[in-house]
């Protein structure tokens, strides 16, 4: 029986595989390329073993001024009504700039209840996008620009309808399971982007997230969250991180500053999700210039990262500590200090 069990373990029949990201740079901040498994040292709990390393290059698209596509998830469910209009205007103005500069951008909105709506797809002709934004922002009807495409007007109308979803404000939950809705939306994005094995960059715009997961499983700063929602929260977090990493999606959270007049208290604990997916927290933005500058900097530094594959034994969902190092003294590694594993 012992031999049979050992054989099953060695063949992976009883094991699950988890991947966690590692960003490796040299002393000048440039990405280190071409590292192998022998360059890494991974120390983790007894229930996990280090299998392999894969360097994952970013997605690059032809036909744009910058080949790096950026996906934006606007977490409208977390933003209070007085601020939603400001964020919507910022995003519309950024899309206008992206169209003028021919930058590949996709914008999605988390409206809560498991609903993630596509507002703008990077495949849309920039001329169509620009005409649609002008139509939305102007109170007067806009003439149709001269265009050889006989379906141009129809395309502008369809794009305008999608963009108007930004003005449809959604109820904002102050406490409770809003974090679960946010994690569900992140998981949905990972599912949408899993076809490509290249690294993708997701900018997550949110005004609220107060959940952290670690060796103490889950913590929450405010509200009646821990009791009735603890198991669901842990499961949602695990599923979201697993799907995002499988899809090679790095999350770059960006907080929305709330004006004091709203009376809202803001809780943002974003570094855990950023680190768990190979991203980092971006600065708060106050206007389109701030927002555009952050995304330009992200594109400037977009490069490959490494996925560390580990096998884990069947277990109740729990936190597995992990320490990832590189052997070369001239390199620095940024990686999560563990992951959620279980079934």
C-alpha positions in Angstrom: 0.0 0.0 0.0 2.8 2.4 0.9 4.5 1.7 -2.5 1.2 2.4 -4.3 0.7 5.7 -2.5 4.3 6.7 -3.2 3.8 5.9 -6.9 0.6 8.0 -7.0 2.4 10.9 -5.4 5.3 10.7 -7.8 3.1 10.6 -10.9 1.1 13.6 -9.7 -2.2 11.7 -9.5 -2.9 13.0 -6.0 -1.2 16.4 -6.5 -2.5 19.7 -7.7 -0.4 22.3 -9.4 -0.2 26.0 -8.4 1.8 28.8 -10.1 3.0 31.9 -8.4 4.8 34.8 -10.2 8.3 36.2 -9.6 9.5 39.5 -11.0 13.3 39.5 -11.3 15.4 42.6 -12.1 19.0 43.6 -11.9 20.5 46.5 -10.0 19.4 49.0 -12.7 15.8 47.8 -12.6 16.0 46.0 -15.9 14.3 42.6 -16.2 16.6 39.6 -16.0 16.0 37.2 -18.9 16.9 33.6 -19.6 16.9 32.3 -16.0 16.5 28.6 -15.4 15.2 26.5 -12.5 18.7 26.1 -11.2 18.8 29.9 -10.7 15.9 29.8 -8.2 15.7 28.6 -4.7 12.1 28.0 -3.4 11.4 27.2 0.2 7.8 26.3 1.1 5.8 24.1 3.4 6.0 20.3 3.5 2.8 20.0 1.4 4.4 21.7 -1.6 7.3 21.0 -3.9 9.1 23.1 -6.5 8.5 21.7 -10.0 9.6 24.2 -12.7 10.1 27.7 -13.9 8.8 29.4 -17.0 9.7 32.8 -18.3 6.6 34.5 -19.7 6.9 37.2 -22.3 4.3 40.0 -22.5 1.6 40.1 -25.2 2.7 42.3 -28.1 0.4 43.5 -30.8 1.1 44.8 -34.3 -0.5 47.9 -35.8 -0.3 50.1 -32.8 2.2 52.9 -31.8 2.9 50.8 -28.6 2.6 47.0 -28.9 1.7 46.5 -25.2 -2.1 46.1 -24.7 -3.5 47.3 -21.4 -6.7 46.0 -20.0 -8.6 48.2 -17.5 -11.2 47.0 -15.0 -13.2 49.8 -13.5 -14.6 48.6 -10.2 -17.8 50.7 -10.3 -19.4 48.7 -7.6 -16.9 50.1 -5.1 -17.1 53.8 -6.1 -19.7 56.1 -4.5 -22.0 58.1 -6.7 -20.4 61.5 -6.3 -17.1 60.1 -7.6 -18.5 57.8 -10.4 -19.1 60.7 -12.8 -15.5 62.0 -12.3 -14.0 58.6 -12.9 -16.2 58.1 -16.0 -15.1 61.4 -17.5 -11.4 60.5 -16.8 -11.8 57.2 -18.5 -13.6 58.7 -21.5 -10.9 61.4 -21.9 -8.2 58.7 -21.6 -9.8 56.6 -24.3 -9.9 59.7 -26.5 -6.1 60.1 -26.0 -5.5 56.4 -26.6 -7.4 56.7 -29.9 -5.3 59.7 -30.9 -2.1 57.9 -30.0 -3.2 54.5 -31.3 -2.7 52.7 -28.1 -4.3 49.3 -27.5 -6.7 49.6 -24.6 -9.7 47.5 -23.5 -12.0 48.8 -20.8 -14.4 46.7 -18.7 -16.7 47.7 -15.8 -17.6 45.6 -12.8 -21.2 46.5 -12.1 -21.6 43.9 -9.3 -23.7 40.8 -9.0 -21.2 38.9 -11.3 -21.8 41.4 -14.1 -18.6 42.6 -16.0 -19.5 44.6 -19.0 -17.2 45.3 -22.0 -17.1 49.1 -22.6 -14.4 49.3 -25.2 -12.5 46.6 -27.1 -8.9 47.3 -28.4 -10.0 45.9 -31.8 -12.3 49.0 -32.3 -11.0 51.4 -35.0 -9.6 54.5 -33.2 -11.6 56.7 -35.6 -14.8 55.0 -34.5 -13.9 55.4 -30.9 -13.1 59.1 -31.3 -16.3 59.8 -33.1 -18.3 57.9 -30.5 -16.8 59.8 -27.6 -17.5 63.1 -29.3 -21.1 62.1 -29.8 -21.4 61.2 -26.1 -19.7 64.4 -24.7 -21.5 66.8 -27.0 -25.1 67.7 -26.3 -25.7 68.4 -30.0 -25.8 65.8 -32.7 -22.5 65.2 -34.4 -22.0 64.9 -38.1 -20.6 61.6 -39.4 -17.0 62.1 -40.4 -16.1 61.3 -44.0 -15.3 57.6 -44.1 -15.1 55.0 -46.8 -16.6 52.3 -44.6 -20.4 52.1 -45.4 -21.0 50.6 -41.9 -19.1 53.4 -40.1 -22.3 55.1 -38.7 -23.5 51.8 -37.3 -20.2 51.1 -35.7 -20.2 54.6 -34.1 -23.7 54.0 -32.7 -22.7 50.6 -31.2 -19.6 52.0 -29.7 -21.5 55.0 -28.2 -24.0 52.6 -26.6 -21.2 50.7 -24.9 -19.5 53.8 -23.7 -22.7 55.2 -22.2 -22.5 52.3 -19.8 -20.0 54.4 -17.9 -22.7 56.8 -17.0 -25.1 54.1 -15.6 -24.2 54.4 -12.0 -24.5 51.3 -9.8 -25.4 50.9 -6.1 -22.3 51.0 -3.9 -22.0 48.6 -1.0 -20.3 50.0 2.0 -19.5 46.7 3.8 -20.0 43.0 3.6 -19.5 40.9 0.4 -18.5 43.7 -1.9 -15.0 42.2 -1.8 -16.3 38.9 -3.0 -18.0 40.7 -5.9 -14.6 42.3 -6.7 -12.8 39.0 -6.6 -15.5 37.4 -8.8 -14.9 40.2 -11.4 -11.1 39.6 -11.3 -11.6 35.9 -11.8 -13.9 36.6 -14.8 -11.2 38.8 -16.4 -8.7 36.0 -16.0 -11.2 33.5 -17.6 -11.6 35.9 -20.5 -7.9 36.3 -21.1 -6.8 32.7 -20.7 -6.5 31.9 -24.4 -3.1 33.5 -24.7 -0.2 32.2 -22.7 1.6 35.5 -22.8 1.7 38.0 -19.9 -1.2 40.5 -19.8 -1.4 43.8 -17.7 -4.7 44.6 -15.9 -5.2 48.0 -14.3 -7.8 47.6 -11.6 -9.5 50.9 -10.6 -11.2 50.7 -7.3 -12.1 52.8 -4.3 -12.5 50.0 -1.8 -10.9 46.7 -0.9 -10.0 45.8 2.7 -9.4 42.0 2.6 -6.0 40.4 3.1 -5.1 36.8 3.0 -2.0 35.2 4.6 -0.8 32.9 7.3 -3.8 33.9 9.4 -6.1 33.0 6.5 -8.2 36.1 6.1 -8.6 39.5 7.8 -10.9 42.4 7.2 -10.6 45.8 8.7 -14.3 46.8 9.0 -17.8 45.5 8.9 -19.5 42.2 9.6 -17.4 40.3 7.1 -15.5 37.6 8.8 -18.4 35.7 10.3 -20.9 34.7 7.6 -18.6 35.3 4.6 -15.2 33.9 5.7 -15.3 30.6 3.8 -16.7 32.2 0.7 -14.1 35.0 0.8 -11.2 32.5 1.1 -12.6 30.5 -1.8 -13.1 33.5 -3.9 -9.6 34.8 -3.3 -8.1 31.4 -4.0 -10.0 31.0 -7.2 -9.3 34.5 -8.5 -5.6 34.2 -7.9 -5.4 30.8 -9.5 -7.3 31.8 -12.6 -5.4 35.1 -13.0 -2.0 33.3 -12.7 -3.1 30.5 -15.0 -4.1 33.2 -17.6 -0.8 35.1 -17.0 -2.6 38.3 -15.9 -0.7 40.7 -13.7 -2.9 43.0 -11.7 -2.0 46.7 -11.2 -4.4 48.2 -8.6 -5.1 51.9 -8.7 -7.0 53.7 -6.0 -9.7 56.3 -6.6 -9.3 59.2 -4.2 -12.6 60.1 -2.5 -13.3 63.7 -1.7 -13.9 64.5 2.0 -17.4 65.8 1.2 -18.6 62.2 0.4 -18.3 61.2 4.0 -16.8 57.9 2.9 -14.1 56.0 4.7 -11.7 54.5 2.3 -9.9 51.1 2.9 -7.5 49.9 0.3 -5.3 46.8 0.9 -4.2 46.2 -2.6 -0.5 45.1 -2.3 -1.5 41.4 -1.7 -3.4 41.0 -4.9 -0.7 42.9 -6.8 2.1 40.8 -5.5 0.2 37.5 -5.9 -0.2 38.2 -9.6 3.2 39.8 -10.4 1.9 43.3 -10.5 2.3 46.4 -8.3 0.1 49.1 -6.8 -0.1 52.2 -9.0 -0.4 55.8 -7.6 -3.9 57.3 -7.0 -5.0 59.4 -9.8 -6.8 62.8 -9.6 -7.3 63.5 -13.3 -6.6 62.2 -16.8 -3.0 63.4 -16.8 -2.2 61.4 -13.7 -4.0 58.4 -15.1 -2.3 58.6 -18.5 1.1 59.0 -16.9 0.7 55.9 -14.8 -0.3 53.8 -17.8 2.5 55.2 -19.9 5.0 54.3 -17.2 3.4 50.8 -17.0 3.9 50.3 -20.7 7.4 51.6 -20.5 8.4 48.9 -18.0 6.3 46.1 -19.3 8.4 43.0 -19.7 8.5 39.3 -18.9 8.2 37.6 -15.5 8.7 34.1 -14.2 6.0 31.6 -13.2 7.1 29.2 -10.4 5.2 25.9 -10.7 4.6 24.0 -7.5 2.8 20.7 -6.8 0.7 20.6 -3.6 -0.8 17.7 -1.8 -4.6 17.5 -1.3 -5.6 19.5 1.8 -8.2 21.8 3.2 -7.8 25.2 1.8 -5.0 26.9 3.7 -2.1 29.3 3.4 1.2 27.8 2.3 4.2 30.0 3.0 6.9 30.3 0.3 10.2 32.1 0.0 11.6 32.6 -3.5 15.2 33.6 -4.0 17.6 33.8 -6.9 21.2 32.7 -6.7 22.9 35.6 -8.6 23.8 38.4 -6.2 23.2 41.1 -8.9 19.5 40.2 -9.1 16.5 41.0 -7.0 13.3 39.1 -6.9 9.8 40.3 -6.0 7.3 37.4 -5.3 4.4 36.7 -2.9 5.4 35.2 0.4 2.9 32.3 0.0 -0.3 31.2 -1.6 -3.7 29.6 -0.9 -3.8 25.9 -1.7 -6.5 23.3 -1.3 -9.5 21.8 -3.0 
